[in-house]
Amino acid sequence: MRSEPRSIPPGIDRPSSLLVGVGGAGCNAVAVSEMNHFGIISDRDREHHDMDIVRITPGELEMFRTTAPHFLTKDLPVVRNIIQRIDDKDIVFIFTGLGGETGSHTAPVLANISKRRAKLVVSIVCTPFSVEGVDRHKHAAEGLIKLSLTSDLCVVLDNDGLAKAAPQMQFRKAFRVMDQVMNFVPNEMHQTLTKESLKEIREHFRECSQCRLGVGIGRGVYADRMALQEAFESPWFDPKLDKMLSCLALFSVGDGQGYLVEPMLKDLSNRVPTATWLYAVRSDPALEDRVQVTLIVGMK
């Protein structure tokens, strides 16, 4: 049975948000954001000295790897350092690249700590390229399972998707693009959601193991169709339609473009009739005649 999309009521009571980068890739991604952020890296990593950083020792990392996250208490200095930075935040966004030991084993611990204190915990993670070694894929798989269990939403971005979209792009430039893509999620959620909506978002995705991201921008006469089509064709948006369970659509429209939301909702319902939809709308005069669609789709 098809369910009607439910609207998240607009409001001005925006949630307080915090971005946390875990490992080198995560720290690179949060560093480009203007939102409040800090990083967690190995004490052997001497980069990111211009950020607020929590450094973890090899012994602490081994403890994170071998101990279930819920057994780690605030009696540990590293856990206390993290708690001090995340207390009283409504949403904690965790950025990490899975495959390395720091991201794969620390991000689930951070998510578990955050879930006890924040109203919503959203992890945005990148998986290794196919050409990377077996060990990185093993670490990534282990980390993803743990992170999916400890996060309210776990948005997975496959690095191979970027390689498919721009096969000739240099790795360094590709990673900078990925930094920007990862930031779409907190930027849109922070500007569109309200504090009162966070509980509903958490419940909406409760049965989902992982999420996929689609982003599209359209302009002109067919702005709505272009934006939706581009979102569904995003290189990181590759879910099987019958696996889609819960979906969140965030619409950003220019002045006078609000009338395009209703046909987009109808189009979404027709594309994925088995999913339940939540949506929110914000007006951004800077978009002018453009429409931006951000889709976060939870999978069974």
C-alpha positions as CSV (number, residue, x, y, z in Angstrom):
1,M,0.0,0.0,0.0
2,R,1.4,3.4,-1.0
3,S,1.8,5.8,1.9
4,E,1.4,9.6,1.5
5,P,4.5,11.7,2.1
6,R,4.5,13.4,5.5
7,S,5.7,16.9,5.9
8,I,8.1,18.1,8.6
9,P,6.5,21.3,9.8
10,P,8.7,24.4,9.2
11,G,10.1,26.3,12.1
12,I,12.9,28.6,13.3
13,D,14.1,26.4,16.2
14,R,17.1,24.9,14.4
15,P,19.0,22.1,16.1
16,S,22.5,22.6,17.4
17,S,24.9,20.6,15.2
18,L,28.4,19.2,15.6
19,L,30.6,17.7,13.0
20,V,33.3,15.2,14.0
21,G,35.9,14.0,11.6
22,V,37.5,10.6,12.4
23,G,40.8,9.7,10.8
24,G,42.5,11.6,8.0
25,A,39.6,11.4,5.5
26,G,37.0,12.5,8.1
27,C,39.1,15.4,9.3
28,N,39.7,16.6,5.7
29,A,35.9,16.6,5.2
30,V,34.9,18.5,8.3
31,A,37.8,21.0,7.8
32,V,35.9,22.6,4.8
33,S,32.8,23.1,6.9
34,E,31.8,26.4,8.6
35,M,29.8,24.4,11.2
36,N,31.2,23.6,14.6
37,H,33.6,20.7,14.4
38,F,36.5,18.8,15.8
39,G,38.6,15.8,14.8
40,I,39.8,12.5,16.2
41,I,43.1,11.0,14.9
42,S,45.9,8.8,15.8
43,D,48.7,10.4,17.9
44,R,51.0,9.3,15.1
45,D,49.3,11.6,12.6
46,R,50.8,15.1,12.7
47,E,48.4,16.7,10.3
48,H,45.3,18.8,11.1
49,H,47.2,20.8,13.7
50,D,44.9,23.8,12.9
51,M,41.8,22.0,14.2
52,D,40.6,21.1,17.6
53,I,41.9,17.5,17.8
54,V,41.5,14.5,20.2
55,R,44.5,12.2,19.7
56,I,44.2,8.5,20.5
57,T,47.1,6.2,21.3
58,P,47.8,2.8,19.8
59,G,46.6,1.2,23.1
60,E,43.3,3.1,23.0
61,L,42.8,2.2,19.3
62,E,43.4,-1.5,20.2
63,M,40.9,-1.1,23.0
64,F,38.3,0.4,20.6
65,R,38.9,-2.5,18.2
66,T,38.5,-5.3,20.7
67,T,35.9,-3.9,23.1
68,A,32.2,-3.5,22.5
69,P,31.4,0.2,22.3
70,H,28.8,0.1,25.1
71,F,31.4,-1.2,27.5
72,L,33.7,1.9,27.2
73,T,32.9,4.3,30.0
74,K,33.7,7.9,30.8
75,D,36.3,6.7,33.3
76,L,38.6,6.5,30.3
77,P,40.3,9.9,29.6
78,V,39.8,9.7,25.8
79,V,36.1,9.0,26.3
80,R,35.8,12.0,28.7
81,N,37.6,14.2,26.1
82,I,35.0,13.2,23.5
83,I,32.0,13.7,25.9
84,Q,33.2,17.2,26.8
85,R,33.0,18.2,23.2
86,I,29.6,16.6,22.2
87,D,27.5,17.4,25.3
88,D,24.3,19.3,24.7
89,K,24.4,19.0,20.9
90,D,21.1,18.0,19.2
91,I,22.7,16.4,16.1
92,V,26.2,14.8,15.9
93,F,27.4,14.2,12.4
94,I,30.3,11.7,12.1
95,F,32.6,11.8,9.0
96,T,35.0,9.0,8.3
97,G,36.6,7.0,5.7
98,L,36.4,3.3,6.4
99,G,39.3,0.9,5.7
100,G,41.9,2.5,7.9
101,E,42.1,1.3,11.5
102,T,41.4,4.8,13.0
103,G,38.1,5.4,11.2
104,S,36.9,1.8,11.2
105,H,37.3,1.2,14.9
106,T,36.9,4.7,16.4
107,A,33.8,5.9,14.6
108,P,31.5,3.2,16.1
109,V,32.8,4.1,19.6
110,L,32.1,7.8,18.9
111,A,28.6,7.0,17.6
112,N,27.8,5.0,20.7
113,I,29.0,7.8,23.0
114,S,27.0,10.4,20.9
115,K,23.8,8.3,20.9
116,R,23.6,8.5,24.6
117,R,23.7,12.3,24.6
118,A,22.5,13.7,21.3
119,K,19.0,13.5,19.8
120,L,20.2,12.3,16.5
121,V,23.5,10.6,15.3
122,V,24.2,10.7,11.6
123,S,27.3,8.9,10.2
124,I,28.5,9.8,6.7
125,V,31.1,7.3,5.6
126,C,33.2,6.5,2.5
127,T,34.1,3.0,1.6
128,P,37.4,2.0,-0.1
129,F,38.0,1.9,-3.8
130,S,37.8,-1.6,-5.3
131,V,41.5,-1.5,-6.2
132,E,42.5,-1.0,-2.5
133,G,43.9,-3.9,-0.6
134,V,42.0,-6.8,1.1
135,D,42.9,-5.6,4.6
136,R,41.3,-2.2,4.0
137,H,38.1,-3.8,2.7
138,K,38.0,-6.1,5.7
139,H,38.5,-3.2,8.2
140,A,35.8,-1.3,6.3
141,A,33.3,-4.1,6.4
142,E,33.8,-4.6,10.1
143,G,33.5,-0.9,10.8
144,L,30.4,-0.5,8.7
145,I,28.5,-3.2,10.6
146,K,29.4,-1.7,14.0
147,L,28.6,1.9,12.8
148,S,25.3,0.9,11.3
149,L,24.3,-0.5,14.7
150,T,25.4,2.5,16.7
151,S,24.2,5.3,14.4
152,D,20.6,6.5,13.9
153,L,21.4,7.0,10.2
154,C,24.5,5.6,8.4
155,V,24.9,7.2,5.0
156,V,27.3,5.2,2.8
157,L,29.2,6.8,-0.1
158,D,31.1,4.4,-2.2
159,N,34.4,5.8,-3.5
160,D,33.9,3.7,-6.7
161,G,30.9,5.8,-7.4
162,L,33.1,8.9,-7.8
163,A,35.5,6.9,-10.0
164,K,32.6,6.0,-12.3
165,A,31.3,9.6,-12.4
166,A,34.7,11.1,-13.2
167,P,37.1,8.3,-14.3
168,Q,39.8,10.7,-15.4
169,M,39.8,12.8,-12.2
170,Q,43.0,12.8,-10.2
171,F,42.7,11.1,-6.8
172,R,43.5,14.3,-4.9
173,K,40.8,16.3,-6.7
174,A,38.4,13.4,-6.3
175,F,38.8,13.4,-2.6
176,R,38.2,17.2,-2.5
177,V,34.9,16.5,-4.4
178,M,34.0,13.8,-1.9
179,D,34.6,16.2,1.0
180,Q,32.0,18.6,-0.5
181,V,29.5,15.7,-1.1
182,M,29.8,14.5,2.5
183,N,28.9,18.0,3.7
184,F,25.6,18.1,1.7
185,V,24.0,16.0,4.5
186,P,24.7,18.2,7.5
187,N,24.3,21.4,5.6
188,E,20.8,20.5,4.4
189,M,19.6,18.7,7.6
190,H,20.8,21.6,9.8
191,Q,19.1,24.3,7.7
192,T,15.9,22.4,7.1
193,L,15.1,20.3,10.2
194,T,13.8,21.6,13.5
195,K,14.6,20.3,17.0
196,E,11.1,19.0,17.3
197,S,11.5,16.9,14.2
198,L,14.6,14.9,15.3
199,K,12.7,12.3,17.2
200,E,10.5,11.6,14.2
201,I,13.5,11.3,11.9
202,R,15.1,8.8,14.3
203,E,12.0,6.7,14.4
204,H,11.6,7.0,10.6
205,F,14.9,5.3,10.0
206,R,14.9,2.8,13.0
207,E,14.5,-0.3,10.8
208,C,17.1,0.7,8.2
209,S,20.6,-0.7,8.2
210,Q,22.2,1.8,5.8
211,C,21.3,4.8,3.8
212,R,22.1,6.1,0.4
213,L,22.5,9.7,-0.8
214,G,21.1,11.4,-3.9
215,V,21.6,15.1,-4.7
216,G,20.2,16.9,-7.7
217,I,19.9,20.5,-8.9
218,G,17.5,21.6,-11.7
219,R,16.7,25.0,-13.1
220,G,14.3,26.7,-15.4
221,V,11.0,25.4,-16.7
222,Y,11.7,21.7,-15.9
223,A,13.6,22.4,-12.7
224,D,11.7,19.8,-10.7
225,R,12.1,17.0,-13.2
226,M,15.8,17.8,-13.7
227,A,16.6,17.9,-10.0
228,L,14.8,14.6,-9.2
229,Q,16.4,12.8,-12.2
230,E,19.8,14.0,-11.2
231,A,19.3,12.9,-7.6
232,F,18.3,9.4,-8.7
233,E,21.3,9.2,-11.1
234,S,23.8,10.3,-8.4
235,P,26.8,7.9,-8.4
236,W,26.3,7.2,-4.7
237,F,22.6,6.6,-5.1
238,D,22.5,3.0,-6.2
239,P,19.8,1.2,-4.1
240,K,17.5,-1.5,-5.4
241,L,14.0,0.0,-5.5
242,D,12.5,-2.9,-3.6
243,K,15.0,-2.5,-0.8
244,M,14.0,1.1,-0.1
245,L,12.3,1.3,3.2
246,S,12.3,4.9,4.6
247,C,13.2,8.1,2.7
248,L,13.8,11.7,3.7
249,A,13.5,14.3,1.0
250,L,14.9,17.8,1.6
251,F,13.9,20.4,-0.9
252,S,15.6,23.8,-1.2
253,V,13.8,26.2,-3.6
254,G,14.3,29.7,-4.8
255,D,11.8,32.4,-4.3
256,G,8.5,31.6,-6.0
257,Q,9.5,28.0,-6.7
258,G,7.6,26.4,-3.8
259,Y,4.8,25.2,-6.2
260,L,7.3,22.7,-7.6
261,V,7.4,20.6,-4.4
262,E,4.0,19.0,-4.9
263,P,4.8,17.5,-8.3
264,M,8.2,16.3,-7.0
265,L,6.5,14.5,-4.2
266,K,4.1,12.8,-6.6
267,D,7.0,11.8,-8.8
268,L,8.8,10.4,-5.8
269,S,5.8,8.4,-4.7
270,N,5.5,6.9,-8.2
271,R,9.1,6.0,-8.4
272,V,9.3,4.2,-5.0
273,P,5.7,3.3,-4.1
274,T,6.7,0.9,-1.3
275,A,8.7,3.4,0.8
276,T,7.5,5.8,3.4
277,W,8.5,9.4,2.8
278,L,9.2,12.4,5.1
279,Y,10.0,15.7,3.5
280,A,10.9,19.2,4.5
281,V,11.2,22.4,2.5
282,R,13.3,25.5,2.9
283,S,13.4,28.7,0.8
284,D,16.8,30.0,-0.4
285,P,16.7,33.2,-2.4
286,A,20.3,32.5,-3.6
287,L,18.9,29.6,-5.7
288,E,16.9,32.0,-7.8
289,D,15.1,29.7,-10.4
290,R,16.9,26.6,-9.3
291,V,15.6,23.7,-7.1
292,Q,17.9,21.4,-5.1
293,V,16.8,18.0,-3.9
294,T,18.6,15.9,-1.3
295,L,17.4,12.4,-0.9
296,I,18.5,10.2,2.0
297,V,17.1,6.7,1.5
298,G,17.1,4.0,4.2
299,M,17.6,0.4,3.0
300,K,16.3,-2.8,4.5
